[in-house]
Amino acid sequence: MQVFRIQDLCQVVRGKYPALKTEPGEYPMVVTAAKRRTASSYQLDAAAVCIPLISSTGHGHASMHRVHYQDGKFALANLLVALIPKDKHLCDAKYLYYLLNARKKDYFVPLMSGTANVSLREKDIADVTIALPSLAEQQQITREIDSYVARIEEAGLLHQAIEREARAMTASALHRMVSNVPSRTMREVAPIVRRPVDIDSSFEYLELGIRSFGNGTFHKPGLMGSVVGSKRLFRIEPGDLIFSNVFAWEGAVAVAGADDAGRYGSHRFITCVPQPALVRAEFLKAYFLTSRGLEILGKASPGGAGRNRTLGVEALQEIQVPVPEIGNQDWFVQLQAGMDELVGLQRRSCQELQGLLTVFLNKILPGMS
């Protein structure tokens, strides 16, 4: 095992392309984000490891989410540097990528500095020392990692295919179920229910948030009543159908679950309580997330974009929704739950493989020199 400084082992090349102002084209452009952009020209024609020069999270916090590997002709954004091995008989670029990506928190994050804009200097990258095994060992390790990564990617593609099929099946079932059934207003089947609370300065209020695109609820940090101030809070109960009044038009619709009990929402959240003899909350959520449902929510949310598009309380209550027989709704809710469980199982399997990859990398790659 030999020890090298990066500047002795590699050319250190600063990117020259502005990420957001570069004309798209035929060449991949490496940026700080995971997904590549494109460029109409290229800067480098080599196998390289690309290191971001800015913190992934900013706000005074040093972090690095990813290091990139790229080969062939490519453009490099000006917030990264490329490390290109000088001697291909000494250092394999793909091995170097696996090593630096696995050890980025050890090699690079401690070198970041700054207050608001936390960044990494090229000279500090160049001065990092790493230990390298022989070229033959590097290539063998790279082949093993490549094989493992290929299996993970194959599992990821399978997960995506299963998720597409599951979503298509539930969408088809929902479409058939709501065809030619009577409609009623939300005021009739799931009226708005507000549960205002009197703020106690000594009590901690656990707030709830809603993700867009039907991605459920999330939990915000608690706020003491003493810092809530004049903010209005409303209690949320499991089973509530909840709308974000500023992002309903992009699918910020959710059903509160058992783990959301004891949570509170601001006046930005509209809670509806389904009439149990008429509708199920999960059915209404699924309907509002269809293209037709989103169109209806969009019309009930006039304005420009973002926070200028607000779902009106009266408009929501007057929305007409299909009301299939309750037994059919129960069947659909069970179908959707089964599909969600299948998708979740696949997702957890992919996450477990990623975790095993981390263990594998820590075992097979050397630590800091």
C-alpha positions in Angstrom: 0.0 0.0 0.0 1.5 3.3 -1.1 0.5 6.8 0.1 0.1 9.7 -2.3 -1.0 13.3 -2.2 -3.9 13.8 -4.7 -1.9 16.6 -6.5 0.9 14.1 -7.2 -1.5 11.5 -8.3 -3.9 13.5 -10.4 -4.5 16.6 -12.5 -6.8 18.9 -10.6 -9.0 20.7 -13.1 -11.6 23.3 -12.2 -14.9 23.2 -14.1 -15.7 26.2 -16.3 -19.4 25.8 -17.1 -22.1 27.8 -15.3 -24.7 25.1 -14.4 -27.8 27.1 -15.1 -26.6 29.2 -18.1 -24.9 26.6 -20.2 -26.6 25.8 -23.6 -27.9 22.2 -23.6 -26.4 19.8 -26.1 -25.0 16.4 -26.8 -22.4 16.1 -24.0 -23.1 15.2 -20.4 -22.4 18.0 -17.9 -21.5 17.0 -14.3 -23.1 19.3 -11.8 -23.4 19.1 -8.0 -26.8 17.4 -8.2 -27.1 13.7 -8.8 -28.7 14.1 -12.2 -26.5 15.2 -15.1 -27.3 18.2 -17.2 -26.1 18.6 -20.8 -23.9 21.0 -22.7 -23.3 21.8 -26.4 -19.5 21.5 -25.9 -17.1 19.6 -23.7 -14.2 20.5 -21.5 -12.6 17.1 -20.7 -12.1 13.8 -22.4 -11.0 11.4 -19.7 -12.1 9.2 -16.8 -12.3 11.5 -13.8 -13.6 11.9 -10.3 -15.6 15.1 -9.8 -15.6 16.7 -6.4 -18.0 19.5 -5.5 -16.5 22.7 -4.0 -19.6 23.8 -2.1 -21.5 22.2 0.8 -24.5 20.2 -0.2 -26.7 21.7 2.4 -25.2 25.2 2.9 -26.6 27.4 5.7 -23.3 27.2 7.6 -23.2 23.4 7.6 -20.4 21.4 6.0 -21.6 18.4 4.1 -21.0 16.5 0.9 -23.8 14.3 -0.5 -22.0 12.8 -3.4 -18.8 12.5 -5.5 -19.2 11.8 -9.2 -17.5 9.6 -11.7 -17.5 10.5 -15.4 -15.6 9.3 -18.4 -15.4 10.2 -22.1 -16.1 13.7 -23.3 -18.0 15.8 -20.8 -18.5 19.3 -19.5 -17.9 20.2 -15.9 -19.8 22.8 -13.9 -17.7 25.6 -12.3 -18.6 24.5 -8.8 -16.6 21.2 -9.1 -13.1 20.1 -9.8 -12.1 17.0 -11.7 -9.4 14.6 -10.6 -7.8 12.9 -13.5 -5.1 10.2 -12.8 -1.8 11.1 -14.4 -0.6 7.6 -14.6 -3.2 5.0 -15.5 -0.7 2.2 -14.6 -0.6 3.6 -11.0 -4.2 4.7 -10.3 -7.5 3.4 -11.7 -10.0 6.3 -11.9 -13.0 4.2 -11.1 -11.3 2.8 -8.0 -10.4 6.3 -7.0 -14.0 7.3 -7.3 -15.2 4.5 -5.1 -12.6 5.3 -2.5 -13.3 9.0 -2.4 -17.0 8.7 -2.5 -17.0 6.2 0.3 -14.6 8.3 2.4 -15.8 11.8 1.5 -16.9 12.6 5.0 -13.4 11.8 6.2 -11.3 13.3 3.4 -13.2 16.4 2.4 -15.9 17.5 4.8 -13.5 18.4 7.6 -11.7 20.7 5.2 -14.7 22.8 4.4 -14.8 26.3 5.8 -17.0 29.4 5.8 -20.0 30.7 7.5 -23.1 31.1 5.2 -21.3 29.7 2.1 -19.4 26.7 3.3 -16.9 25.7 0.6 -13.9 23.6 -0.2 -10.6 25.0 -1.6 -8.9 23.3 -4.6 -5.6 23.4 -2.8 -7.0 21.5 0.2 -8.3 18.8 -2.1 -4.9 18.6 -3.8 -3.2 18.2 -0.4 -5.3 15.2 0.7 -3.3 12.0 1.1 -4.7 8.6 0.2 -3.4 5.1 0.4 -3.5 3.0 -2.8 -3.0 -0.7 -3.3 -1.4 -2.1 -6.4 -3.2 -1.4 -9.7 -4.1 -5.1 -10.0 -5.8 -4.9 -6.5 -7.6 -1.7 -7.5 -9.0 -3.3 -10.6 -10.1 -6.4 -8.7 -11.8 -4.3 -6.0 -13.5 -2.2 -8.7 -14.8 -5.3 -10.5 -16.3 -6.6 -7.2 -17.9 -3.2 -6.4 -19.2 -2.8 -10.0 -20.8 -6.3 -9.8 -22.5 -5.4 -6.5 -23.7 -2.0 -7.8 -25.1 -3.6 -10.9 -27.2 -5.9 -8.7 -28.5 -2.9 -6.8 -29.4 -1.1 -10.0 -31.2 -4.2 -11.3 -33.2 -4.3 -8.0 -33.9 -0.6 -8.4 -35.3 -1.1 -11.9 -37.4 -4.0 -10.7 -38.8 -1.8 -7.9 -39.6 0.9 -10.4 -41.4 -1.6 -12.7 -43.4 -3.0 -9.8 -44.4 0.5 -8.6 -45.5 1.5 -12.1 -47.6 -1.7 -12.4 -49.1 -1.2 -9.0 -50.0 2.4 -9.6 -51.5 1.5 -13.0 -53.6 -1.2 -11.5 -55.0 1.0 -8.7 -55.6 3.8 -11.2 -57.5 1.5 -13.5 -59.6 0.1 -10.7 -60.4 3.6 -9.4 -61.4 4.8 -12.9 -63.8 1.9 -13.4 -65.3 2.4 -9.9 -66.1 6.1 -10.3 -67.6 5.8 -13.8 -71.3 6.4 -13.9 -71.8 6.7 -10.1 -73.7 9.6 -8.5 -71.8 12.6 -7.2 -72.3 14.7 -4.0 -70.6 17.7 -2.6 -67.7 17.6 -0.2 -70.0 19.5 2.2 -72.3 16.5 2.3 -69.8 13.6 2.3 -66.8 15.1 4.1 -67.5 18.4 5.7 -64.8 20.7 7.0 -64.1 20.3 10.7 -61.9 22.8 12.6 -60.6 22.1 16.1 -59.1 25.3 17.3 -56.9 25.2 20.4 -56.2 27.8 23.1 -52.5 28.2 23.2 -50.9 27.3 26.5 -47.4 28.9 26.8 -46.1 25.9 28.8 -47.3 23.2 26.4 -45.3 21.8 23.4 -47.3 21.7 20.2 -46.2 19.0 17.7 -47.0 20.2 14.2 -47.8 18.2 11.1 -46.8 18.9 7.5 -48.1 17.5 4.2 -45.9 16.5 1.3 -47.0 17.3 -2.3 -47.8 14.7 -4.9 -49.7 12.5 -2.5 -46.6 11.6 -0.5 -48.2 11.7 2.9 -47.7 13.6 6.1 -44.5 14.4 8.0 -43.8 15.5 11.5 -42.3 19.0 12.3 -40.3 19.8 15.4 -42.4 20.8 18.4 -43.0 24.4 19.3 -43.6 25.7 22.8 -46.7 27.7 23.2 -44.6 30.6 24.4 -43.1 30.9 20.8 -46.3 30.1 18.9 -47.4 33.7 19.4 -50.5 34.7 17.5 -50.2 31.7 15.1 -53.5 29.8 15.0 -53.3 26.0 15.5 -55.9 23.3 15.0 -55.9 19.7 16.3 -55.7 16.9 13.8 -57.2 13.5 14.4 -56.4 10.2 12.7 -58.7 9.6 9.8 -58.9 13.3 8.8 -58.6 14.1 5.1 -56.2 17.0 5.1 -55.5 19.6 2.3 -52.7 22.1 2.3 -54.6 25.2 1.1 -51.5 26.5 -0.7 -50.3 23.4 -2.4 -53.5 21.3 -2.8 -53.3 22.0 -6.6 -50.1 19.9 -6.7 -51.4 17.0 -4.7 -50.7 18.1 -1.1 -53.5 15.9 0.1 -53.2 13.3 2.9 -55.0 11.1 5.4 -53.9 11.5 9.0 -52.7 8.1 10.3 -52.5 6.7 13.8 -49.0 8.1 14.2 -50.3 11.6 13.5 -52.4 11.5 16.7 -51.7 14.5 18.9 -50.4 16.7 16.1 -51.5 20.2 15.1 -51.8 22.1 11.9 -51.8 25.8 11.1 -54.7 27.6 9.4 -53.0 26.6 6.2 -54.4 23.0 6.6 -58.0 22.3 5.9 -59.3 19.1 7.7 -62.4 17.3 6.4 -64.1 14.4 8.3 -65.7 11.8 6.0 -69.2 10.6 6.8 -68.5 6.9 7.5 -71.7 5.7 5.9 -70.9 7.5 2.7 -67.2 7.7 1.9 -63.7 6.6 3.0 -60.9 9.1 3.5 -58.4 7.0 1.5 -60.9 6.8 -1.4 -61.3 10.6 -1.5 -57.5 11.1 -1.3 -57.0 8.7 -4.2 -59.7 10.5 -6.3 -58.2 13.9 -5.6 -54.8 12.6 -6.8 -56.1 11.6 -10.2 -55.6 13.9 -13.1 -59.3 14.8 -12.8 -59.1 15.4 -9.1 -56.0 17.6 -9.4 -57.8 19.6 -12.1 -60.7 20.2 -9.8 -58.4 21.3 -7.0 -56.6 23.6 -9.4 -59.8 25.3 -10.4 -60.7 25.7 -6.7 -57.3 27.3 -6.1 -57.3 30.5 -8.1 -54.2 32.7 -8.5 -50.8 32.6 -10.0 -48.4 29.9 -8.7 -47.0 28.6 -5.4 -48.4 30.4 -2.4 -50.5 32.7 -4.6 -52.7 29.7 -5.4 -54.9 29.2 -2.4 -57.6 26.5 -2.1 -60.8 28.3 -1.0 -62.8 26.9 1.9 -66.1 27.5 0.2 -64.8 26.2 -3.1 -63.6 23.0 -1.5 -67.0 22.4 0.2 -68.8 22.7 -3.1 -66.6 20.3 -5.1 -68.6 17.4 -6.5 -67.0 14.0 -5.9 -68.2 10.6 -7.1 -69.7 8.4 -4.3 -69.5 4.7 -5.2 -71.2 2.2 -2.9 -69.3 2.0 0.4 -68.5 -1.7 -0.1 -66.8 -0.9 -3.4 -64.8 1.8 -1.6 -63.7 -0.6 1.1 -62.6 -3.0 -1.6 -60.5 -0.3 -3.3 -59.0 0.8 -0.1 -57.8 -2.7 0.6 -56.5 -3.1 -2.9 -54.5 0.2 -2.6 -53.2 -0.9 0.9 -52.0 -4.1 -0.6 -50.2 -2.4 -3.5 -48.7 0.1 -1.1 -47.3 -2.7 1.0 -45.8 -4.4 -2.0 -44.2 -1.2 -3.1 -43.0 -0.5 0.4 -41.5 -4.0 0.6 -39.6 -3.5 -2.6 -38.4 -0.1 -1.4 -37.1 -1.5 1.9 -35.3 -4.3 0.0 -33.5 -1.7 -2.1 -32.6 0.3 1.0 -31.2 -2.8 2.7 -29.1 -3.5 -0.4 -27.7 0.1 -0.2 -26.9 -0.4 3.5 -25.1 -3.7 2.7 -23.1 -1.9 0.0 -21.9 0.6 2.6 -20.8 -2.2 4.8 -19.1 -3.9 1.9 -17.3 -0.7 0.9 -16.1 0.0 4.4 -14.7 -3.5 4.6 -13.1 -3.6 1.1 -11.7 -0.1 0.9 -8.8 1.2 2.9 -9.3 3.9 5.6 -7.6 7.2 5.7 -3.8 7.1 5.4 
